């Protein structure tokens, strides 16, 4: 017997979402045409058919190809707007959105163009979509720390638009400790920190993210369960994990959704959350992830509500904002169906 899809429209936060990963084929083709950029696919269907990845690296190759059509502030604004519309439909009340400036500055698009376009959508998200949102600037871990430091230099003009810095892209061979200095710089500027760790990389990378980068939460972290001492640390210190089930299956971290360790995390007392990562590429936005993983793992209604509340508690909202959103979850759950 599978769990009922409690998560349809249940208020929730999304904390692990790459804005470039929401780039649907229809919008890619629209912007390619508008910006007069050639892409190596004949149709929307042909592009969508290429979304069959052997691992993280094969996904990243297509991911960076597609984002080449993003050139203007209007492009980045429309990209964020498309996500916010979808988030509203999924019951998201708060979103903390990753963006990768180095992926754009490396191809000649200015940092200002990227962040100004995104922020134009983010600053109006509550008025336009009834949800709050924040931006998290990520460094690409397959590039050097010096490159990341240059990006941090550019960000100092826009600190009021950014809540935190993060670390993403190809994990294996690029440990968090590589970026210790730039994260220290970000914290000195008043920014919070998060990092991808323990997806394809080992539990040691999670430890490094915690000790060297002083992160508030771990993005992915599914391999943390291989290390009992790390599990103990995560539970005792209530370090959240932003888990992305459909992404994990799509990138072969787990063979199938029924193999996922999300329920084990909850049983162990880990503050796990469910998110969509790169939903245009991985087959589903946050509600798709929540509903499918609830069915695959037969999560109880209480476990599903716990995931929603965890998402609010793990966010970078103020205590008052968290209390208000948690009350909305309680009201939703008490309303007649």
N, C-alpha and C positions, 0 to 999 in steps of 0.2 A: 504494500500500500504506500503510495507516494504522498508527500506532504502537500497540503493545499497551498496555492500560490499567494500566501499572505502578503508578499512583497509588492503586489500590484498596487502602486500608488502610495505605499507606506512611506511616510516622511523619512528621509535619510540624507546623509552627506556622502558625497563622492570625493575621495581623497587621493586617488591614484588614477589620474586621467591626463594623458598627453594630448594637448590640443591638436598637434600635428597628426595624431593617430585617430582623430575624428574626421579626417579628410575623405569624405565619401566620393566614389568615382564620378558621380554626377557633377559635384562641385569642382573636382579636378579638371574635368573636361570644360566646364564653363569658364574657369579662370585661365586655362591654357589658351582657349580661343580668344578671350578678352585681352590677354597679354601677348598674343601672337607667338606662343611657345609650342614647339613640336614635342609630342610625347610618343613613346614607342608602342602604342596600343591603338588599334583601329576603332574601338568602341568601348562604351561603359562595360558591356558584358565581357569583352576580352580582358579588360583591366581587372574586373572582379574575379575572373577565372584564374588570374595569376596569384590569388591570395591562398596559396597552398605551400606552407613553409616547412622546411626540414628542421630548422632551428632558429635561434635568435638572429644569427648573422644573415641568413637568407631573407628573413623579414626586413631587417634593417636596410638591405640593398634596395628593395622596392620602396620602402618607406622614404628614403632620401631621394629617390628618383621622382616620386610624386610631389614632394614638397618643393621641387624646383620651380613649379608654376606660381608659387606665392611670391609676389614682388612688391605690392603696394600696401599702404595702411588699410585701404579698403578691402584688400584680399584677406588680411589678418582679422579685420573686424568681422567680415562675413563668415570666416571659419569659426570664430568664437560664437557668433550669433547662432549658427547652425547647431552647435553643441548645446548652447543654453536652451534653445527651443526643445531639443530632445530631452534634456535633463528635466525641464519643467514637466514634460509629459510622463516622465518616469517617477515623479514624486520627489525629486531631489530638492532639498530646501537650502543646501549649502554645497558649494563646489570649490575645491582647491586644485587649481589647474596648472599642470606643468607646461613649460614651454622651453624650447631648445635654441637659444639665440645663436650659438655657434654654427648650427646647421644652416643658418640663413646668412650670417655675416661672412662665412667662408665662401659664399657664392655672390657676394657683392651687395647684399641687402643690409641696410644700416640697422644697428641695434635700435635706434629711435623709431624707425619704421615698424619694426616688429612689435615693440612694447606699446607704442602709441595706438596701433591698430587694435591689439588685444585689449588694452585697458579701456578703450572707448566702449567696448561691449561689456566688460566686467563692471565698470563703475555704474552702469545703468541696469545691471541684471536684476536688482531688487524691484526697481520701478517697472521694468518691462516684463519680467518673468516671475516675480515673486520669490526669488531665491537670492541669497547672498553668495558672493564668490570672491576669491583671492587668487593671485598669481604666484607661482613658485618657479623661480628661474633655475633650470638644471644645467649642470656642466656635463659635457660629453667626456666620459671616462677614457675613451680610446685616444683622446688628444692629450697634450701635455698639460701639466699644472700651470706653466707659463701662459699658455693659451687661455686657460680658465681665469687666470689672474687679469689678463687683458679684458676679458668679458666682465669681470668684477669692476674694473675701472670704468667701463661704459655704464654699468648699472648704478654707479654712485649718483648719477644725475636723476635717477628715477626711483630712489629707494622707497618713496611713499606709495609706489605702485606694486611693490613686491613684499610678500609676507615672509618668504623663506627661500633658501637655496636647496637644490637637490643634486643628485648624481645619477646619471642614467647611461644608456647605450651598452655596448658589448662588455659584459661583466668579467668573463674569464680572462685572466692575465692583467687585469686592471683593478688592483685592490683599492679599497677606500683610502688607505694610508698614503697613497700617491697624491691625495688632494688635501692633506692635513693643513697646509699653510693657507690655502685659499678659503677653506672653511673657517679657519680662525679669523681671517680678514672679514668674512661675511658676518660672523658673530660680533666682531668689534664694531661693525656698522649697524648692529641692532637687529640683524635678521636671524630667524630660526633656521634649523637645519634638518634635512631628511636625506635618505640615501637608499637607492636600490642595492640590495644585498641578499645573498642566500636564495637567488632564483636559480641560475646555473652555477654560480660560485658557491664555495663551501661555507660552512658555519663560521669559519675563521673570519670571513669577510664581514659577517654580521658583528662579530666582536670588534673588529677594527672600526666599523661605522660608529659603534657605540663609544669606543674609547678614544679614537683619534678625531672623529668628526663631531662628536657630542650630539648625535642626532636625537630628535624628540620621538621619532618613529622610524620603523624600517619598512621600506617598500618591497613587497613580495615576502621574503623571509621564510619561504616554505621549507627550505633545507635546515632551518633552525632546529627542527625536531630531531635531527640526527645527533644533537649534542645535549645531553640531559642537563649539564651545568648551564648551558645557554637558555634552555627552557625555564629553568629555575630563576635565572636572572630576569628574563622577560616577564614572567608572572609576578615575581616579587616587586619589580619596579614598574609594572603596568606599562611596558613599552608596547605600543600598538604595532600590529602588522597590517599593511594595506595589501590584501590578497586579491588576486585577479584570476579566478578559476578558469574562465574560457580561454584567456591568454595562455595560462599554464598548459592547457591541453593542446592548443593550437601550436605552441612552440615545443611540444614534446617533453615538457618537464614532467607531466604525468601522461600516461598512455590514454586514459579515459577519465571522465569526470567522476566516476564511481571510485577511482583510485585516489582522489584528492584527499589531503590531510586536514581540510578545514574543520571538520567535525572533531577530529582529534585535538586540534588547537582549542576549540571551545571546551572540550572535556577537561583539558589540562589547565584551563583558566587563563589562557592567553587572550589579550584584547585584540581579537581578529576583526577585520572589516572586509567587506566585499566591494569590489570596484571593477571598472571595465578596461583600464589600461589603454588600449588602442582599439576602440570598438569597431571602427570602420573596417579593420583588417581581421579582427578576431571573432567576428560572428555575433556580437551582441553588446548592447549598452548595459547600464547597471542593473535594470530590472531583469533583463535577459540572464545576466550572470546569477542574480539572486534566486530567481525562480528555478533555473536549470540546476543549480547546485543544491537547492533545497530538495528538489525531486530526486536527484542522483544520490544524495546522502541521507535521504529521508529525515531532514531536519524537522524538528518539532516547531509548532507555532512559537513557543517560548524561545527557542534557539534563533528563529528568524527575527523576532523582536529584539533579542539580545544583539544581533548583528547590526540592526538599525541604530540601537542606542549606543553601541560601541563606536559607530561612525561619527556620531555627534560628540561623544566624549573624547575621541581621538583627534578631533579637529583643532584648528587654531583660533576658534571662536572665543569670545570672552565668556566668563562664567555666567553672566546674565543671558547672553545669547544662547548658550548651551541649555540653560534651564528652560528657556522659552521653547526651543525646538524639542527637547525631551517631553515637555508638556503636550506638544502637538502629537508626538508619537502615542502618548497615553490616551489622548482624546480620540485619535484615529482607532486605536484598538478597542476602545469602549463603545464606539459608535455602533448602532445596529447595522447589520449587513443585509 
